[in-house]
Amino acid sequence: MFRHLDDHLPVAMGYVPYQKWGKTFELCKALQVGTIFPDLCKPFCGKGGGVCR
């Protein structure tokens, strides 16, 4: 469907900033949320960006 765009669009470039070491979650909280770093805790709130509960 969008193959005609392949010849006209550039390849995407990713940017990953350096992470500074900061405070960390306690082990139990880290296991619940899937990361030890609060800055990386980005829960998925569903379609439309609804409020996470």
C-alpha positions, 0 to 999 in steps of 0.5 A: 500500500505504501511501497511508493513512499520507500523511495522518497523517505529517509531512513529513521535515526534513533537518539538515545541520551546517556542515562545519569545514575540516580535514585533507584526503586526498592527491589520489590517495586522494581520487580513490579514495574519492570525496571530499577530506575524510576526515570525508565518507568513509563507504564502503558496507559492504553489507546488515547493516553488515558489516565493510568490507574 
